Amino acid sequence: MAAMLLFGATTVSAGKQDFDLINATGYTIAEVYVAPSSSNDWEEDVLGRDMLSDGEGVTINFAPNQKACMYDLLIVWEDGDQATWEGFNLCTVSEITLYWNNGKATAEYQ
């Protein structure tokens, strides 16, 4: 399963913000939105019609011309509940594992 975040480009070259997203929330994720931390717009669901089951991962690709490094994630589970994770420096992070425990969103990244 792969997702593409293009922001207006059609090139498939790797962006410096590309990362692997691992779902360790205990729930199936239906939608994933990735936006610069400075933005007020979540753009579109990068999973498209796919779902991300607990324990699965997906690679999120960016267009090579993206300049922003700080990004936030909005996750929508298949029951419609949602959570946000904020402040990932995707210019230095290559993998993010999301956790959801007792209503608290946490993450590990490398």
Secondary structure, DSSP 4 states (H G I P E B T S, - for coil): -EEEE-TT----SPPTT-EEEEEESSS-EEEEEEEETT-S---S-TTTT--B-TT-EEEEEE-TT----EEEEEEEETTS-EEEEEEEETTT--EEEEEEETTEEEEEE-
